[in-house]
């Protein structure tokens, strides 16, 4: 029931958020199972997929569970994000997240991978990345 985020640099810098459902220790390396939005939120074609997802018949991003998700802390920047005020147990968070498997309501600004994980923790959806971009921190470029 932990919230983790993997840094992605292409096509732009962002974090892909996931909820850990299991960690299985093996001799070779830990196996990490996660539930996350897969598609627009984790693809190099984020903007195109996100734009296409506006058409309900062409939504390319869904919540899914991945077993043995490829995480490499030696080569990737991975964060564990704490939720100190969360009152929902780890099992409760996993159950809330897995209930949404198949959900295809992805939106960069309203229902993204970060919103999905926050929902599992406290029933609210909020993306710090989107909120940061929505503030006065971003200046449009004149091209």
N, C-alpha and C positions, 0 to 999 in steps of 0.2 A: 503493500500500500504506500510505497514511497513515491514522491514526486521527483523525477529527474529531468534534466534538459541537456541536450547535446548541441554543442555549437556547430553551426553550419556557416560556411563562408560563400557558397555559390547558390544562386546568382547574386545574393547580397548577404550581409552578416545578419544572422538571426539565431534564435534557439528553437529547437524542436522539443516540445514537452511531451512526456510520457508518464504513465502510472505503472510502476513495477508490480507485477502480480506474483512473481516467484523468482527466487535466486537459488539455483541448484549448483552446489559445489562439486566440481569434478576434478580429477587429477590434472587435466590439461589446463582448464580455465573455467571460471564461473559461467554458467548458462543463465541468462537473464531473460525472463518473459515479461512482456509489456503490453499494455493496451494504449492505443493512440490513434489519432487521425492519420490515415495513410493516404497519400495522393498529393493533393494540393499543398498540404502542410509539410511534406517531407520530400518533395520532388524538386529537381533542378528546374522544372517548368512551372514553378509556383505561380507566377503572374498569369500565364496563359491558362493554366488549369483553374485558377481562381476566377478569372473572367468568364471562362466557359461554364463554371459551376453556377453562375447566375441563372442559367437555363436549367430548370429542374430535371428535364429529360436527359441532360448531359452532365450530371454531377459526377465528377471523377475522384471524389475524396470520401472515404468512409471510415468509421471507427472500426478497428479490427484488433485482434490479439495476435501478436507475433511471439512465437516460441524461439528461444535462442537468438534474440535480437543481437545483431552485430555491434557490440560496444567495445571499444578498445581504449581504456583510460591511458595507455602508454602513448597513443597517437592522437587521441581526441580530447577535447576539453569537455568534461561532463560535470554537471552540477547536481547536487542533491539540494532540493529546496525545502526548507522546513516550514511547517504551518503550526506554530506553537499554540495557537488558540483553537485548533481543530478539535471538535468533540466527537467526531465520527471515528470509530475504530478502523484499524488497517483492513480487517475483513469487510467492514461496511463500505469502505472506500472502493475496495476491489469489486464488491458486488454492484455498487452504483455504476462503476465504470463499465463492467462487463454487460450490464443491462443495456448499455447504449451501443453494443457491437451491432454493426449494420447501419447505424445512424449516418445519413448522408447530407446533413444540413450544414456542411462546412462553409464558413465565410471568413475571409481574412480579418474583417473588422468586427464581426458579431459572434462568431462561433468557430474559433480556431483551436489549435492543439493546446494552447495555454488555457483558454477558457474551459475546455473539456476537463483538464486535470483539476482546475480550481473548483469546478462543479462537483467532482468526486469528493472533494474535501469539505465543502461547506455550502453546497447548493446554490452558490452564486457563480456567475460567469463573468470573469474580468481578465483582460489581458494587459499585463503591465507593459508589454512591448507596444501594443496598440495605443494604450493610454499615453505612453511617452511620446509616440509619434503624433498624437492628437494635441499635445500641448504646444507651447510656443517654442519648443526645442528644434523645430524643423522650419527651414526657410526655403520657399520654392526657388528653383533655379530658373533663371531666364535663359532660354536656349534660342 
